[in-house]
Amino acid sequence: MNDISISFSRPEDNPEVSVISVRGYVDTTTSSELEESLKRLLRKGRYDIVIDLGAVNYISSAGWGIFISEIKEIRENGGDLKLAAMIGDVYEVFELLEFQTILESFDTVEQAVASFGKYEKSSPDNHESQIKT
């Protein structure tokens, strides 16, 4: 039986980005778990997402479909979904399906996180006050 394991993290250097780390096989029996994990982030308003696929041995069309079906909502909310650390066999299918025209992929999770840029918290000193006279 093929299994899937999913965990969440936020990189210390860029906590606005959510990383979903997936392990195992993403197929018709396990893809709903990945889909629910992704939707949970979207419900929380987290739209900058990296999917760490470094420990994924196989992704079926059902799995690929999850990324494609959610990308519109993510981008409409100013975010993006990026894939990282795909093994050779998984990356070959990614290329074969020509998903590189839709989704960015990176060799490492760190590169994918860095591609979002740094988020700087604005301080009160950065805001100009407007006084009506």
HELIX and SHEET records of a PDB file:
HELIX    1   1 SER A   31  ARG A   43  1                                  13    
HELIX    2   2 SER A   61  GLU A   76  1                                  16    
HELIX    3   3 GLY A   88  LEU A   96  1                                   9    
HELIX    4   4 PHE A   99  THR A  101  5                                   3    
HELIX    5   5 VAL A  109  ALA A  114  1                                   6    
HELIX    6   6 PRO A  124  ASN A  126  5                                   3    
SHEET    1   A 5 ILE A   4  SER A   9  0                                        
SHEET    2   A 5 SER A  18  VAL A  26 -1                                        
SHEET    3   A 5 ASP A  48  ILE A  59  1                                        
SHEET    4   A 5 ASP A  80  ALA A  84  1                                        
SHEET    5   A 5 GLU A 104  PHE A 106  1                                        
END                                                                             
